[in-house]
Amino acid sequence: MSAPAAAPVLTLLPPQRPSLPSPRELSPVARRRQVVARRVMTAGCVAGALLPLACVAAGPYLGPVVYAGLVLSWAFLLPGCGLALLLTASFGRTRDDLRALVLAAVSLAVCVALIGPAGRLGTEAFVASHAVEMDAIAAQLVASHPWAVGTNGVPQIDYRFEDTAHGRALTRLGLRTPHAVRGGLLFAPDAPFAPAVLYADASLDQLANGCADPRVRPIGGRWFLYECRGRRTESED
């Protein structure tokens, strides 16, 4: 008789985790292309964030052309390169990707913080470089123009000012039709983010102020930067 078959021995083994595929190493050429693409997208984000500062500062000199720079920056460069950089960082997740995102975010924060000062700086430079012509126009308007009070209580010009010689000169300078407030004539520039400028004249001190809380800062001569911090009084009943 044959010997009985040996009983099977059961052995408990720990469960094995499925092996993950090793990440595919990029070739030197592909890695170089990735670095170049990241740098290009980062440069596009930084340019899209900071170019508006130069456009706003040069706005009084460039006129409507400055809007092309703002559209190029805020509608194409910043969103396009920013989205591409964000997608690349979400897949790569490297330190260089994080550094590029931080640089783009800091550039955008700098633009938001300095857009107002850039507008004021450009306006100050423009008034200083055109002070002689603007002084002559403003002085003649104060001396010879019959100011009329409109329905909203704000002194304003009572005829089509754009068709006059002074109106054409101000249009060429990028300034809108002025109106009188307490203490002088107020000129609003067409440039984006540029503050209004006030030509001070004591003969207009008796007029009602168009703003509840005006803030003025001297530029030079009779010219002041004018900003209305409170609500405008002409909107009241």
Backbone bond lengths (Angstrom), bond angles and torsions (degrees), N, CA, C in turn:
res aa  C-N    CA-C-N  psi(-1)  N-CA   C-N-CA  omega(-1)  CA-C   N-CA-C  phi
1 M - - - 1.465 - - 1.514 109.28 -
2 S 1.290 113.27 143.30 1.480 118.29 179.88 1.500 110.71 -80.95
3 A 1.313 113.43 153.99 1.480 119.22 179.06 1.517 109.76 -68.90
4 P 1.329 115.91 145.01 1.479 118.31 -179.97 1.524 111.16 -63.61
5 A 1.334 115.19 147.40 1.478 120.17 179.98 1.515 110.71 -65.60
6 A 1.307 114.58 140.56 1.474 119.48 -178.98 1.524 109.60 -67.43
7 A 1.344 114.99 140.94 1.476 119.60 179.03 1.523 110.19 -69.96
8 P 1.336 118.04 139.87 1.483 120.41 179.70 1.516 110.67 -66.62
9 V 1.305 115.97 143.79 1.475 122.80 179.45 1.529 108.11 -103.45
10 L 1.342 115.48 124.74 1.471 120.99 178.85 1.523 109.52 -93.56
11 T 1.277 116.60 131.23 1.473 122.36 179.85 1.520 109.05 -121.88
12 L 1.354 116.91 126.69 1.468 121.43 178.21 1.520 109.91 -84.65
13 L 1.310 115.98 123.40 1.470 121.66 179.32 1.534 109.61 -115.22
14 P 1.331 118.13 142.89 1.479 119.87 177.02 1.519 110.59 -65.00
15 P 1.334 115.28 145.36 1.478 117.16 179.77 1.523 110.91 -62.74
16 Q 1.278 115.78 139.67 1.457 121.07 179.90 1.529 110.20 -94.44
17 R 1.327 114.26 131.59 1.466 119.20 176.54 1.529 109.64 -77.59
18 P 1.303 114.21 141.97 1.474 115.76 178.19 1.518 110.30 -65.64
19 S 1.259 116.41 133.49 1.474 120.53 -179.69 1.521 110.35 -69.62
20 L 1.357 114.96 131.49 1.458 121.12 179.01 1.518 109.57 -81.53
21 P 1.300 116.17 142.51 1.469 117.88 178.58 1.527 109.79 -68.07
22 S 1.265 116.87 135.15 1.465 120.85 179.50 1.521 109.80 -67.25
23 P 1.344 116.88 138.87 1.462 118.98 -179.33 1.522 110.90 -60.67
24 R 1.291 113.17 141.18 1.457 118.19 -178.18 1.523 109.73 -75.23
25 E 1.265 116.64 124.87 1.452 121.27 179.66 1.530 109.71 -72.82
26 L 1.337 113.65 135.26 1.454 118.35 178.05 1.517 109.58 -79.06
27 S 1.276 113.77 146.01 1.462 118.59 175.90 1.528 109.27 -72.58
28 P 1.318 118.12 159.47 1.466 119.87 178.81 1.524 113.05 -56.50
29 V 1.315 117.21 -36.02 1.470 119.66 179.81 1.524 110.49 -68.63
30 A 1.351 117.53 -43.78 1.464 120.75 179.23 1.518 111.16 -65.56
31 R 1.344 116.82 -38.43 1.461 119.72 178.62 1.537 110.50 -65.90
32 R 1.307 116.75 -38.41 1.464 120.26 178.27 1.528 110.73 -65.51
33 R 1.317 116.55 -39.90 1.462 119.74 178.15 1.533 111.14 -65.25
34 Q 1.327 116.01 -38.25 1.464 119.69 178.40 1.525 110.92 -63.58
35 V 1.317 116.89 -41.78 1.465 120.68 179.03 1.522 110.74 -64.79
36 V 1.330 116.13 -43.72 1.468 119.59 179.80 1.525 110.88 -63.69
37 A 1.350 117.00 -42.58 1.465 120.07 179.33 1.524 111.07 -63.22
38 R 1.337 117.80 -40.37 1.453 120.47 178.23 1.527 111.09 -64.02
39 R 1.304 116.89 -41.17 1.462 119.75 179.39 1.521 111.70 -65.83
40 V 1.320 116.21 -39.71 1.466 119.43 178.83 1.523 110.55 -64.95
41 M 1.327 117.66 -44.63 1.466 120.40 179.40 1.529 111.61 -65.79
42 T 1.333 116.80 -37.79 1.463 119.19 177.45 1.522 111.10 -66.31
43 A 1.334 116.69 -42.57 1.459 119.85 177.52 1.525 111.28 -62.79
44 G 1.340 117.02 -37.99 1.460 119.63 177.22 1.515 112.30 -64.10
45 C 1.347 116.67 -40.66 1.469 119.78 177.80 1.524 111.56 -64.90
46 V 1.328 116.72 -44.76 1.462 120.08 -179.56 1.521 110.67 -64.86
47 A 1.333 116.92 -42.82 1.460 119.91 178.01 1.524 111.40 -64.72
48 G 1.331 116.97 -41.47 1.457 119.80 178.59 1.510 113.33 -65.14
49 A 1.339 116.81 -27.64 1.464 120.19 179.99 1.522 112.47 -85.22
50 L 1.337 117.71 -34.80 1.463 120.68 -173.35 1.528 114.08 -98.86
51 L 1.329 117.75 -22.36 1.462 119.87 178.80 1.525 112.60 -58.59
52 P 1.354 120.39 -37.68 1.476 119.08 177.24 1.525 113.75 -58.01
53 L 1.330 118.86 -28.11 1.463 119.49 178.11 1.526 110.42 -63.30
54 A 1.321 116.87 -45.29 1.460 120.01 177.60 1.526 111.28 -66.64
55 C 1.338 116.72 -37.88 1.471 119.46 179.32 1.523 111.14 -64.80
56 V 1.326 116.99 -43.36 1.467 120.03 -179.01 1.523 110.72 -67.74
57 A 1.332 117.62 -40.94 1.458 120.24 179.16 1.521 111.60 -63.99
58 A 1.335 117.49 -35.04 1.465 121.17 179.15 1.516 112.58 -93.27
59 G 1.332 117.62 3.98 1.462 120.81 -177.23 1.516 115.12 -55.73
60 P 1.349 119.87 -46.18 1.462 119.10 179.22 1.521 113.68 -60.58
61 Y 1.319 118.31 -25.90 1.456 121.30 179.17 1.530 112.34 -88.25
62 L 1.328 117.25 -35.51 1.460 120.75 -174.47 1.517 113.14 -84.27
63 G 1.327 117.81 -27.49 1.454 120.29 -178.30 1.520 111.56 74.31
64 P 1.343 117.49 -142.90 1.472 120.00 -176.22 1.520 113.94 -64.39
65 V 1.343 117.73 -16.77 1.465 119.47 -179.51 1.522 111.33 -61.73
66 V 1.331 116.63 -25.70 1.459 119.71 -176.85 1.528 111.84 -64.09
67 Y 1.334 117.26 -26.90 1.465 119.62 179.86 1.527 111.23 -66.36
68 A 1.329 117.62 -29.58 1.465 119.62 177.00 1.523 110.72 -63.81
69 G 1.330 116.46 -40.10 1.462 119.35 177.31 1.510 112.32 -66.13
70 L 1.322 117.52 -38.61 1.463 120.22 178.72 1.525 111.61 -67.04
71 V 1.328 116.39 -40.84 1.468 119.55 178.51 1.526 110.17 -65.73
72 L 1.342 117.08 -42.48 1.461 120.05 178.77 1.520 111.11 -61.11
73 S 1.333 116.93 -38.79 1.461 120.43 -176.74 1.517 112.02 -75.40
74 W 1.339 116.32 -52.50 1.460 121.03 -170.39 1.526 113.80 -87.44
75 A 1.324 117.84 -18.03 1.464 119.91 -178.24 1.522 113.22 -105.13
76 F 1.339 117.54 -19.74 1.462 119.34 -176.60 1.535 112.28 -124.51
77 L 1.320 117.21 -60.59 1.461 119.70 -173.70 1.525 112.18 -62.86
78 L 1.338 115.99 -55.87 1.460 119.52 -173.86 1.528 112.81 -65.53
79 P 1.343 120.31 -51.10 1.472 117.84 -179.86 1.528 113.35 -70.11
80 G 1.346 117.40 -38.07 1.461 119.13 -178.21 1.516 112.51 -66.96
81 C 1.329 116.54 -54.43 1.463 119.85 179.89 1.526 111.30 -67.91
82 G 1.329 117.54 -33.46 1.455 119.61 178.82 1.514 112.18 -65.78
83 L 1.316 117.56 -42.18 1.467 120.19 178.35 1.530 111.09 -66.21
84 A 1.324 116.54 -42.72 1.464 119.43 178.68 1.531 111.10 -63.78
85 L 1.330 116.70 -39.57 1.465 119.81 179.07 1.527 111.15 -67.33
86 L 1.331 116.49 -38.06 1.463 119.61 178.34 1.522 111.59 -66.28
87 L 1.311 118.12 -40.98 1.465 121.06 178.28 1.524 110.98 -66.06
88 T 1.325 116.41 -41.65 1.460 119.54 178.54 1.521 111.66 -63.21
89 A 1.339 116.44 -40.95 1.461 120.07 179.79 1.526 111.67 -68.23
90 S 1.344 116.89 -33.82 1.467 118.89 179.93 1.524 112.22 -67.47
91 F 1.332 117.41 -27.40 1.466 120.42 178.19 1.528 111.39 -90.96
92 G 1.324 117.15 -39.15 1.451 119.18 -177.34 1.509 113.84 -78.95
93 R 1.322 117.72 -48.15 1.464 123.77 178.58 1.527 112.28 55.21
94 T 1.295 115.36 43.10 1.458 120.00 177.74 1.523 109.78 -103.56
95 R 1.314 115.37 170.89 1.461 119.94 178.99 1.517 110.98 -66.16
96 D 1.323 116.94 -35.12 1.464 120.28 178.53 1.526 110.92 -66.09
97 D 1.339 117.46 -37.27 1.468 120.50 177.18 1.528 110.47 -64.22
98 L 1.325 116.91 -43.67 1.459 120.50 178.75 1.521 111.16 -63.91
99 R 1.325 117.27 -40.41 1.456 120.71 178.77 1.531 110.95 -63.29
100 A 1.318 117.19 -38.36 1.464 120.63 178.85 1.524 111.26 -66.90
101 L 1.336 117.40 -40.53 1.463 120.16 177.95 1.521 111.38 -64.93
102 V 1.320 117.56 -41.16 1.466 120.74 179.31 1.521 110.59 -64.51
103 L 1.329 117.28 -40.88 1.464 120.50 178.96 1.524 111.22 -63.27
104 A 1.333 117.37 -41.46 1.466 120.31 178.01 1.525 111.13 -64.95
105 A 1.349 117.48 -41.90 1.462 120.41 179.47 1.524 111.62 -65.88
106 V 1.320 117.78 -40.18 1.467 120.71 178.45 1.525 110.64 -65.42
107 S 1.317 117.43 -38.99 1.468 120.58 178.64 1.525 110.68 -63.06
108 L 1.316 117.46 -41.35 1.459 120.52 178.53 1.523 111.10 -65.96
109 A 1.340 117.64 -40.47 1.465 120.59 177.66 1.524 111.52 -64.06
110 V 1.324 117.40 -38.13 1.465 121.02 177.52 1.527 110.43 -64.19
111 C 1.322 116.40 -40.49 1.475 119.77 178.89 1.521 111.03 -62.70
112 V 1.323 116.82 -45.21 1.465 119.96 -179.29 1.535 110.97 -63.50
113 A 1.343 116.27 -38.31 1.461 119.89 -177.62 1.526 112.72 -73.66
114 L 1.335 117.84 -29.64 1.470 120.68 -172.89 1.518 113.89 -106.30
115 I 1.331 118.86 2.27 1.459 119.98 -176.99 1.533 111.10 -66.46
116 G 1.332 117.28 -37.95 1.458 120.10 177.16 1.516 112.95 -68.45
117 P 1.350 119.07 -50.80 1.464 119.22 176.06 1.526 113.87 -58.61
118 A 1.336 117.70 -33.63 1.463 119.69 177.60 1.526 111.16 -64.88
119 G 1.338 116.75 -40.31 1.456 119.74 176.71 1.517 112.56 -64.05
120 R 1.331 116.67 -41.18 1.468 119.54 178.60 1.525 111.26 -67.40
121 L 1.326 117.07 -39.91 1.460 120.17 179.70 1.524 111.04 -63.98
122 G 1.322 117.04 -43.85 1.460 119.81 178.19 1.516 112.50 -63.64
123 T 1.333 117.18 -39.08 1.458 120.29 179.02 1.528 111.23 -66.70
124 E 1.326 117.25 -42.61 1.463 120.31 177.85 1.529 111.13 -60.39
125 A 1.316 116.97 -44.33 1.461 120.06 179.99 1.525 111.17 -64.94
126 F 1.327 116.86 -38.68 1.466 119.96 -179.16 1.526 111.21 -67.31
127 V 1.325 117.10 -44.13 1.466 119.68 179.45 1.524 110.43 -64.75
128 A 1.318 117.22 -39.74 1.465 119.73 179.46 1.526 111.51 -64.46
129 S 1.329 117.31 -38.04 1.467 119.83 -178.53 1.525 113.01 -79.67
130 H 1.331 118.84 -16.30 1.459 122.15 179.29 1.534 111.22 -120.46
131 A 1.319 116.45 23.93 1.467 119.95 -173.35 1.516 112.17 -62.88
132 V 1.321 118.65 -39.85 1.471 121.06 -176.83 1.527 110.38 -62.72
133 E 1.319 116.87 -49.12 1.467 120.23 -179.09 1.522 111.44 -67.37
134 M 1.327 117.78 -42.04 1.445 120.32 -178.87 1.528 111.74 -69.50
135 D 1.323 117.62 -36.16 1.466 120.45 175.93 1.521 111.35 -60.57
136 A 1.329 116.22 -44.53 1.467 119.94 -178.66 1.526 111.05 -64.39
137 I 1.320 117.69 -42.89 1.461 120.46 -179.43 1.519 110.83 -65.86
138 A 1.317 117.09 -47.01 1.465 120.41 -177.77 1.519 111.44 -65.22
139 A 1.323 118.13 -40.82 1.466 120.78 179.99 1.524 110.91 -64.80
140 Q 1.318 117.64 -40.44 1.464 120.21 178.44 1.520 111.55 -67.72
141 L 1.329 116.49 -36.90 1.463 118.80 178.06 1.525 111.08 -65.20
142 V 1.313 117.22 -43.49 1.462 120.15 -179.87 1.516 110.79 -65.31
143 A 1.339 117.95 -38.99 1.465 121.46 -174.28 1.520 112.95 -78.66
144 S 1.330 117.78 -34.15 1.461 119.02 -169.80 1.509 114.80 -115.04
145 H 1.319 118.16 -14.06 1.458 118.21 -173.32 1.525 111.59 -88.88
146 P 1.335 117.79 130.89 1.480 121.06 174.96 1.524 110.76 -80.36
147 W 1.303 117.02 98.77 1.453 120.23 -179.23 1.516 110.27 -73.34
148 A 1.313 115.54 137.58 1.470 121.35 179.36 1.515 108.81 -120.29
149 V 1.330 116.48 149.28 1.449 122.21 179.52 1.521 108.65 -91.79
150 G 1.329 116.48 123.34 1.448 121.25 -178.59 1.517 112.02 -80.25
151 T 1.322 115.37 -177.10 1.464 120.43 -178.35 1.515 112.79 -67.26
152 N 1.339 117.42 -23.29 1.464 120.00 179.67 1.517 112.28 -89.96
153 G 1.329 118.47 4.76 1.447 121.58 176.78 1.504 114.83 85.46
154 V 1.326 117.67 4.76 1.455 121.07 -179.51 1.517 109.05 -102.83
155 P 1.342 118.15 126.92 1.464 119.52 176.47 1.525 110.40 -60.14
156 Q 1.322 115.52 132.05 1.447 119.34 -177.13 1.525 109.35 -147.89
157 I 1.311 115.18 168.52 1.453 120.28 179.44 1.521 109.23 -76.34
158 D 1.348 115.49 137.05 1.466 119.84 -172.47 1.520 112.48 -101.50
159 Y 1.332 118.23 19.21 1.458 120.39 173.93 1.523 108.37 -147.56
160 R 1.318 115.66 175.92 1.463 119.59 -175.99 1.523 109.59 -73.32
161 F 1.299 114.91 96.02 1.458 121.19 -173.10 1.524 112.31 -69.10
162 E 1.331 118.00 -29.45 1.461 120.39 -176.48 1.516 112.47 -64.08
163 D 1.364 117.80 -22.24 1.457 120.86 -177.95 1.519 113.22 -87.12
164 T 1.325 117.50 -5.83 1.464 120.30 179.87 1.521 110.06 -87.03
165 A 1.347 115.33 169.48 1.470 119.59 178.87 1.527 110.74 -64.39
166 H 1.347 116.05 -41.20 1.463 119.01 178.50 1.519 110.84 -65.89
167 G 1.319 116.53 -39.49 1.452 119.75 179.73 1.523 112.01 -63.80
168 R 1.314 116.97 -41.72 1.468 119.80 178.33 1.523 110.91 -66.51
169 A 1.332 116.47 -36.97 1.467 119.32 178.10 1.524 111.04 -64.98
170 L 1.332 117.01 -42.73 1.464 119.62 179.24 1.523 111.49 -68.45
171 T 1.330 116.99 -35.31 1.461 119.97 176.15 1.519 110.88 -63.37
172 R 1.315 116.35 -39.84 1.460 120.19 176.76 1.522 110.94 -64.29
173 L 1.323 117.23 -33.66 1.462 121.17 178.66 1.525 112.74 -81.40
174 G 1.332 117.03 -3.85 1.460 119.70 -179.90 1.512 113.48 79.80
175 L 1.341 117.75 28.18 1.459 122.34 179.82 1.517 109.35 -114.46
176 R 1.314 115.99 143.04 1.461 120.94 -179.55 1.526 110.51 -84.94
177 T 1.322 114.99 175.72 1.463 120.37 178.43 1.519 110.23 -59.29
178 P 1.324 118.78 125.95 1.470 119.97 -176.68 1.518 111.64 -76.69
179 H 1.313 115.67 159.68 1.450 120.60 169.33 1.527 108.18 -138.88
180 A 1.300 114.81 156.92 1.462 120.65 -173.50 1.518 110.52 -91.92
181 V 1.311 114.99 138.14 1.455 123.26 171.35 1.519 107.09 -127.14
182 R 1.303 116.08 175.97 1.457 118.82 179.81 1.529 110.04 -61.24
183 G 1.325 114.74 118.29 1.459 120.08 175.65 1.501 116.04 100.58
184 G 1.338 118.81 -4.80 1.458 117.43 178.93 1.515 113.86 163.63
185 L 1.331 114.36 -170.59 1.460 122.25 179.04 1.523 109.52 -99.57
186 L 1.320 115.34 137.76 1.453 121.25 -177.28 1.526 109.15 -108.85
187 F 1.337 115.62 123.98 1.463 122.36 179.80 1.531 108.24 -114.11
188 A 1.314 116.28 127.53 1.464 121.59 178.54 1.522 109.19 -105.89
189 P 1.324 118.99 121.69 1.472 120.84 178.90 1.521 112.04 -77.06
190 D 1.322 115.20 155.87 1.460 121.03 176.95 1.522 112.41 -80.70
191 A 1.315 118.07 -15.99 1.462 121.13 -176.89 1.524 110.40 -65.98
192 P 1.328 118.28 142.36 1.475 120.91 -179.91 1.518 111.17 -69.02
193 F 1.336 115.51 141.86 1.460 124.30 177.20 1.529 113.04 63.36
194 A 1.319 117.38 15.00 1.462 120.60 178.42 1.521 109.07 -93.70
195 P 1.332 118.85 131.42 1.464 120.43 179.93 1.522 111.63 -75.00
196 A 1.315 115.97 161.71 1.453 120.81 175.55 1.525 109.56 -72.92
197 V 1.326 115.34 157.98 1.464 120.96 178.35 1.523 108.77 -121.28
198 L 1.313 115.24 141.99 1.462 122.37 -177.24 1.516 109.50 -113.26
199 Y 1.339 115.62 128.59 1.461 121.82 172.01 1.523 107.22 -96.44
200 A 1.310 117.45 110.39 1.457 121.99 -173.94 1.526 110.87 -77.12
201 D 1.336 115.61 134.76 1.459 121.61 175.53 1.523 108.05 -151.49
202 A 1.343 115.57 128.59 1.460 120.15 -175.10 1.518 112.63 -67.89
203 S 1.335 119.10 -21.74 1.461 120.80 -178.56 1.526 112.28 -68.63
204 L 1.330 117.93 -14.05 1.465 121.41 179.84 1.523 112.25 -105.49
205 D 1.339 117.12 15.97 1.467 119.57 -179.09 1.522 112.66 -69.27
206 Q 1.331 117.87 -21.74 1.461 119.63 -176.32 1.513 112.47 -81.67
207 L 1.325 118.61 -6.66 1.460 120.76 -178.45 1.525 110.60 -75.47
208 A 1.325 114.99 155.79 1.462 120.17 175.78 1.523 109.48 -73.33
209 N 1.327 115.15 144.12 1.454 119.45 -179.97 1.518 109.96 -78.46
210 G 1.340 116.28 139.24 1.454 120.08 -179.50 1.511 114.22 -86.49
211 C 1.320 117.64 1.82 1.454 120.87 -176.95 1.520 108.69 -139.20
212 A 1.344 116.28 140.71 1.457 120.02 -179.25 1.524 112.27 -73.84
213 D 1.328 117.62 -28.37 1.470 120.91 -177.98 1.521 109.25 -141.62
214 P 1.345 118.39 75.84 1.469 119.81 178.91 1.517 111.43 -77.70
215 R 1.328 115.55 143.45 1.454 122.03 174.78 1.526 107.68 -119.84
216 V 1.306 116.94 124.81 1.458 121.46 -179.28 1.528 109.04 -121.96
217 R 1.325 114.99 146.76 1.459 120.83 177.11 1.516 108.04 -138.03
218 P 1.333 118.36 127.86 1.468 120.29 -175.92 1.521 112.10 -66.30
219 I 1.331 114.82 140.24 1.460 121.91 174.49 1.519 110.22 -103.85
220 G 1.318 114.57 -45.79 1.456 121.27 -176.44 1.507 109.13 160.13
221 G 1.332 116.50 140.18 1.451 119.84 -177.32 1.518 110.91 65.96
222 R 1.333 116.02 -130.70 1.465 120.87 178.28 1.516 113.31 -94.95
223 W 1.297 118.21 9.16 1.454 121.17 -172.65 1.526 110.74 -99.73
224 F 1.345 113.96 140.22 1.458 121.84 -178.66 1.522 108.44 -137.98
225 L 1.325 115.99 145.47 1.460 119.87 166.80 1.519 108.31 -74.98
226 Y 1.320 116.61 136.38 1.465 121.28 -174.26 1.525 108.45 -124.76
227 E 1.314 115.26 128.20 1.459 120.88 178.87 1.516 108.90 -138.55
228 C 1.316 116.42 132.10 1.462 121.66 -180.00 1.519 108.30 -95.32
229 R 1.329 116.38 108.38 1.470 120.95 179.70 1.525 112.19 -86.05
230 G 1.315 117.45 -32.12 1.461 121.02 178.50 1.509 111.31 -94.79
231 R 1.313 116.81 -176.59 1.461 119.90 179.05 1.518 109.51 -75.04
232 R 1.318 115.36 153.66 1.459 120.85 -179.17 1.514 110.16 -78.87
233 T 1.339 115.45 133.57 1.451 119.30 -175.84 1.508 113.13 -72.16
234 E 1.352 117.41 -19.81 1.458 117.06 -178.79 1.506 112.18 -72.17
235 S 1.336 117.92 -13.52 1.458 120.60 178.41 1.508 112.67 -82.71
236 E 1.338 116.24 -8.18 1.450 119.81 179.96 1.516 110.51 -81.14
237 D 1.323 116.08 153.55 1.459 121.22 177.75 1.526 109.45 -81.73
